[in-house]
Amino acid sequence: MIRRIDPITDPQWSQLLDQHPQASIFHTPAWMEALRRTYGYEPVAYVAAASDGRLAGGIPFCRIRSSLTGRRLVSLPFSDHCQPLFEESEDLSQLLSAAREDSRRDRGQYIELRPLVANDSFFASSTGLTSSGSAVIHRLDLCRSKDDVYRGLNKQCLRKIARSSREGLRYEEGRSEDLLEKFYGLLLLTRRRHQLPPQPLVWFRNLIACLGERLKIRVALQDKTPVASIITCSFKKVVTYKYGCSDYRFNPLGGMTMLFWRTIEEAIVERATEFDLGRSDHDTPGLIAFKDHWGATQSTLRYFRYPAPSAQMRARRLFSSTARRLLVRFPDPVLEALGGFLYRHVG
């Protein structure tokens, strides 16, 4: 039987995550609560109930109602991936059928899935979904000793780790407002350099409030100057790299590399089995190469939609890439405000 539930408040959703091997940080009620608080999205999950009443599978979505970009169901906004949790292919078809029907009644334009693992032909033939885009995902196996992981690093990684040690870079971690301010200052520099508006500061405050100890801000400093920072999230045995930023003037010091290596060392001590290095767009070859240097396995991350993206939507994406070159000319306070407004509509 297929049901619709609120994944934030229904305890059965958390029970499913505890049991399912493919559940990630992005499936958690805490992640969806941060999305709800920040952007006003409505989380909803379509679940398949077994004969004994337990949940056999499910797909979480956020219902987005935007006056600028329309209505849609996305699984999930601002999440690198969100694998549909199911035992049988028939369950997946029924879950998606329920989501499509709900979206139709809500006058939604489309539904979107962002599975971590997907068979293109299966999704096309069994679900009616169409591939709408792709990116690159890197995952590092941590079921080895630290020495084995270290031996798998590229020589450039090894040099940067050594350089950061020689330079005496300091390391700080936690969830304090001070660390968040250091991270966000570097994020503003990085997003401006990439010609993109920053995510709103309240998004990161909500992530900290909702995820608690599952989230960690890590900062590398030269003396008192922040030079690089990352945010990682943990769920079960997987540590996920979600956000990273740096002051490019100090990049030769190896701050970002030091932060990744400290994360890996800590994850191994805590017996994590995987370091998810996150998604990378195809037009970021430098970022892809950086993640390749860690000996991580690279694979293709595909997104799927129903119905297929229209020519108008593709044109809108092209316009957005052109317009962003103008946005970043604004001062920081205006850029932050624009980011807070725009991201609410583009999830």
Phi and psi in degrees as a GROMACS rama.xvg file:
@    title "Ramachandran Plot"
@    xaxis  label "Phi"
@    yaxis  label "Psi"
@TYPE xy
-98.6148  129.97  ILE-2
-129.752  162.403  ARG-3
-112.224  130.572  ARG-4
-132.845  167.439  ILE-5
-92.2169  109.566  ASP-6
-69.8564  -12.5443  PRO-7
-80.9593  -39.1674  ILE-8
-104.648  -19.9553  THR-9
-82.6467  117.47  ASP-10
-63.9008  -22.0454  PRO-11
-65.8131  -28.5541  GLN-12
-65.6769  -44.9479  TRP-13
-64.0636  -35.9868  SER-14
-63.2151  -39.6163  GLN-15
-62.1844  -43.2592  LEU-16
-63.1616  -38.6401  LEU-17
-61.7023  -31.8897  ASP-18
-94.3305  -25.8163  GLN-19
-88.4422  127.752  HIS-20
-69.0257  -18.7507  PRO-21
-99.2242  6.17486  GLN-22
-70.179  139.201  ALA-23
-126.133  178.095  SER-24
-58.2435  -30.0189  ILE-25
-73.723  -16.8393  PHE-26
-83.3832  -12.6459  HIS-27
-73.8496  148.769  THR-28
-55.6592  -34.7377  PRO-29
-63.3512  -43.2352  ALA-30
-63.64  -43.9811  TRP-31
-69.9451  -31.4728  MET-32
-66.0954  -38.3252  GLU-33
-64.2524  -38.8217  ALA-34
-63.0657  -42.266  LEU-35
-64.5059  -46.7137  ARG-36
-63.9219  -40.0269  ARG-37
-80.3455  -46.0328  THR-38
-112.716  -4.69445  TYR-39
76.61  13.9341  GLY-40
-70.6548  152.566  TYR-41
-104.224  107.942  GLU-42
-72.0846  140.028  PRO-43
-149.013  142.936  VAL-44
-125.167  136.735  ALA-45
-101.021  123.541  TYR-46
-126.224  150.581  VAL-47
-106.09  121.701  ALA-48
-96.2281  132.475  ALA-49
-78.594  171.845  ALA-50
-62.602  -26.8442  SER-51
-87.7361  4.11612  ASP-52
95.3114  -17.2593  GLY-53
-72.6762  159.954  ARG-54
-83.2795  124.031  LEU-55
-90.5394  -15.418  ALA-56
178.661  174.868  GLY-57
178.327  162.514  GLY-58
-131.96  121.822  ILE-59
-87.1835  144.396  PRO-60
-133.476  163.771  PHE-61
-116.897  132.25  CYS-62
-87.7564  116.722  ARG-63
-106.23  125.626  ILE-64
-122.388  100.236  ARG-65
-116.719  134.444  SER-66
-72.5591  -16.3928  SER-67
-97.8997  -40.7201  LEU-68
-116.059  3.95963  THR-69
89.9939  -168.807  GLY-70
-108.172  143.452  ARG-71
-165.93  163.273  ARG-72
-111.484  123.839  LEU-73
-126.599  134.798  VAL-74
-121.649  89.7386  SER-75
-130.351  154.102  LEU-76
-63.1367  144.773  PRO-77
55.0222  28.5827  PHE-78
-120.542  132.425  SER-79
-58.8699  -36.8004  ASP-80
-161.172  161.098  HIS-81
-156.183  90.787  CYS-82
-65.8178  127.653  GLN-83
-59.3528  133.233  PRO-84
-99.6545  110.929  LEU-85
-153.565  157.33  PHE-86
-100.455  -38.7936  GLU-87
-121.396  146.048  GLU-88
-60.298  -30.5725  SER-89
-63.1161  -37.1848  GLU-90
-60.9917  -43.9733  ASP-91
-61.3307  -44.5594  LEU-92
-60.7703  -41.6444  SER-93
-69.3536  -39.1218  GLN-94
-62.742  -44.362  LEU-95
-69.7429  -33.5747  LEU-96
-62.4164  -41.9652  SER-97
-64.7274  -40.7144  ALA-98
-65.7886  -41.8036  ALA-99
-63.1542  -41.8597  ARG-100
-64.77  -42.1739  GLU-101
-62.5006  -43.1246  ASP-102
-63.6518  -39.7657  SER-103
-62.0088  -44.2239  ARG-104
-64.8768  -29.7687  ARG-105
-87.7442  6.19513  ASP-106
59.6132  37.0231  ARG-107
-74.1804  149.475  GLY-108
-79.1861  -35.1581  GLN-109
-167.612  167.487  TYR-110
-116.954  149.739  ILE-111
-133.636  137.124  GLU-112
-115.41  146.862  LEU-113
-129.605  67.0406  ARG-114
-70.9224  146.675  PRO-115
-74.2354  -38.2153  LEU-116
-126.868  126.548  VAL-117
-149.695  140.169  ALA-118
-100.159  114.292  ASN-119
-56.4277  -46.877  ASP-120
-66.2749  -35.7514  SER-121
-65.487  -45.9319  PHE-122
-63.2837  -38.0994  PHE-123
-70.8824  -42.4289  ALA-124
-83.4579  -32.2653  SER-125
-99.211  -19.5143  SER-126
-122.34  -16.2115  THR-127
79.2914  4.40164  GLY-128
-79.4307  153.841  LEU-129
-121.622  137.688  THR-130
-62.0033  127.722  SER-131
-116.819  1.86686  SER-132
163.939  168.867  GLY-133
-151.584  161.386  SER-134
-147.175  -172.931  ALA-135
-115.377  138.821  VAL-136
-123.423  141.057  ILE-137
-121.389  134.556  HIS-138
-135.982  133.175  ARG-139
-109.445  124.704  LEU-140
-73.6353  123.146  ASP-141
-108.052  10.0793  LEU-142
-81.0895  48.7382  CYS-143
-145.636  170.726  ARG-144
-74.2024  161.702  SER-145
-60.7121  -37.8723  LYS-146
-63.354  -39.6091  ASP-147
-65.1454  -42.3526  ASP-148
-63.737  -42.4433  VAL-149
-61.1474  -40.8963  TYR-150
-66.722  -20.4034  ARG-151
-86.2273  -1.80125  GLY-152
-77.8766  147.289  LEU-153
-66.5293  152.624  ASN-154
-58.8503  -32.5177  LYS-155
-65.7702  -38.7396  GLN-156
-61.0961  -45.854  CYS-157
-61.5327  -40.3525  LEU-158
-65.4317  -40.1328  ARG-159
-69.2207  -36.676  LYS-160
-62.1104  -44.7376  ILE-161
-65.2715  -39.9219  ALA-162
-63.7695  -43.7363  ARG-163
-61.9386  -33.6553  SER-164
-70.07  -43.9696  SER-165
-63.2392  -36.9287  ARG-166
-75.3488  -10.3782  GLU-167
69.0738  33.7881  GLY-168
-61.7185  137.356  LEU-169
-91.8539  156.511  ARG-170
-125.661  132.013  TYR-171
-130.903  147.315  GLU-172
-145.805  157.582  GLU-173
149.526  -155.137  GLY-174
-138.201  20.6217  ARG-175
-72.6245  161.507  SER-176
-63.2257  -34.0951  GLU-177
-62.8164  -44.985  ASP-178
-66.7086  -37.4681  LEU-179
-63.5738  -40.5564  LEU-180
-63.3214  -40.2417  GLU-181
-64.4451  -44.5024  LYS-182
-60.5013  -47.1745  PHE-183
-69.1252  -33.3371  TYR-184
-61.2897  -41.9853  GLY-185
-70.108  -34.3771  LEU-186
-63.027  -41.4376  LEU-187
-59.6992  -43.2706  LEU-188
-61.6367  -43.7748  LEU-189
-70.3795  -44.6444  THR-190
-66.2148  -36.728  ARG-191
-64.0116  -41.1119  ARG-192
-62.9585  -34.4186  ARG-193
-90.6236  6.1518  HIS-194
59.0888  46.6679  GLN-195
-134.867  142.556  LEU-196
-70.4102  149.683  PRO-197
-79.0354  153.825  PRO-198
-63.5506  148.577  GLN-199
-65.5231  146.14  PRO-200
-58.5762  -34.2382  LEU-201
-63.424  -27.5889  VAL-202
-60.4713  -44.5322  TRP-203
-72.5716  -34.9028  PHE-204
-63.845  -40.3576  ARG-205
-68.2058  -38.271  ASN-206
-59.9837  -43.977  LEU-207
-63.4471  -44.2543  ILE-208
-65.5428  -38.3616  ALA-209
-84.5687  -41.5879  CYS-210
-84.5001  -26.5224  LEU-211
58.3409  -127.953  GLY-212
-67.7719  -11.1246  GLU-213
-74.8817  -13.7724  ARG-214
-111.145  144.003  LEU-215
-141.829  132.368  LYS-216
-95.9635  130.363  ILE-217
-122.052  131.579  ARG-218
-130.61  135.129  VAL-219
-104.028  134.575  ALA-220
-130.234  143.474  LEU-221
-103.581  112.15  GLN-222
56.9839  -113.769  ASP-223
-105.747  4.80247  LYS-224
-95.2687  119.079  THR-225
-65.8749  129.927  PRO-226
-115.894  -22.976  VAL-227
-159.243  152.1  ALA-228
-154.643  146.916  SER-229
-136.989  157.254  ILE-230
-117.985  127.414  ILE-231
-120.908  152.782  THR-232
-127.898  147.629  CYS-233
-125.018  139.812  SER-234
-151.3  127.577  PHE-235
53.9864  -120.454  LYS-236
-107.065  18.0896  LYS-237
-118.266  130.71  VAL-238
-104.14  128.695  VAL-239
-116.289  125.485  THR-240
-82.3429  122.53  TYR-241
-113.431  -42.9682  LYS-242
-135.86  143.976  TYR-243
-146.721  147.907  GLY-244
-159.188  160.152  CYS-245
-158.835  163.822  SER-246
-92.5841  109.322  ASP-247
-58.373  -23.0166  TYR-248
-64.6927  -24.6762  ARG-249
-106.821  7.18942  PHE-250
-57.1724  -35.5164  ASN-251
-60.3751  -18.1132  PRO-252
-74.135  -14.2264  LEU-253
83.9776  25.2532  GLY-254
-61.6343  -46.1795  GLY-255
-64.0244  -41.2788  MET-256
-62.5987  -41.4069  THR-257
-59.6028  -41.2959  MET-258
-66.3457  -40.7486  LEU-259
-64.1128  -42.5567  PHE-260
-67.7571  -39.774  TRP-261
-62.1429  -39.112  ARG-262
-62.242  -44.6931  THR-263
-64.2009  -45.2609  ILE-264
-58.3864  -46.8885  GLU-265
-64.5659  -41.3134  GLU-266
-62.9896  -39.0576  ALA-267
-65.8843  -42.3793  ILE-268
-60.9153  -37.8033  VAL-269
-85.3557  6.28381  GLU-270
64.8132  35.3205  ARG-271
-70.1095  152.526  ALA-272
-102.694  -15.6262  THR-273
-152.272  143.475  GLU-274
-112.762  110.343  PHE-275
-85.719  110.454  ASP-276
-83.0213  1.65916  LEU-277
85.0693  173.658  GLY-278
-84.4915  153.183  ARG-279
-136.556  134.298  SER-280
-72.0833  153.59  ASP-281
-63.9831  -23.2583  HIS-282
-90.5202  20.4606  ASP-283
-123.326  66.3027  THR-284
-61.1886  -31.1121  PRO-285
-65.4874  -42.1436  GLY-286
-66.9502  -40.7043  LEU-287
-62.7672  -43.3132  ILE-288
-63.731  -40.3722  ALA-289
-58.7899  -43.0758  PHE-290
-73.0287  -33.1807  LYS-291
-59.9657  -34.09  ASP-292
-64.4862  -15.5541  HIS-293
-88.5228  3.69403  TRP-294
76.4079  18.0406  GLY-295
-78.6568  153.608  ALA-296
-80.8142  126.285  THR-297
-98.2218  134.311  GLN-298
-143.674  168.396  SER-299
-90.3243  132.786  THR-300
-106.645  117.725  LEU-301
-110.163  141.433  ARG-302
-107.452  148.099  TYR-303
-129.872  145.713  PHE-304
-133.617  155.519  ARG-305
-140.694  124.479  TYR-306
-73.3049  179.994  PRO-307
-62.1991  149.602  ALA-308
-58.9696  139.954  PRO-309
-86.3795  164.671  SER-310
-61.9536  -33.7333  ALA-311
-63.7743  -40.1255  GLN-312
-68.1138  -37.4573  MET-313
-64.9574  -38.0548  ARG-314
-65.7089  -36.6923  ALA-315
-62.3061  -39.8516  ARG-316
-63.8729  -39.886  ARG-317
-63.5109  -42.3781  LEU-318
-62.3751  -40.3703  PHE-319
-61.1033  -41.4836  SER-320
-66.3984  -29.6194  SER-321
-76.3959  -42.9256  THR-322
-66.1395  -30.2039  ALA-323
-64.9732  -23.7369  ARG-324
-66.5871  -23.7624  ARG-325
-85.2232  -34.969  LEU-326
-61.3127  -39.5199  LEU-327
-75.4443  1.36342  VAL-328
-81.6121  -10.6257  ARG-329
-77.2671  156.084  PHE-330
-66.2628  162.964  PRO-331
-52.2958  -49.3869  ASP-332
-59.1817  -39.3091  PRO-333
-70.1525  -40.3366  VAL-334
-62.9011  -41.6784  LEU-335
-61.8002  -44.2429  GLU-336
-64.0533  -40.5328  ALA-337
-64.2764  -40.8026  LEU-338
-60.8253  -44.0402  GLY-339
-61.3204  -35.481  GLY-340
-75.1733  -47.3232  PHE-341
-67.6703  -42.0604  LEU-342
-66.3926  -24.2715  TYR-343
-62.7345  -27.0138  ARG-344
-101.414  -11.3189  HIS-345
-113.08  6.99649  VAL-346
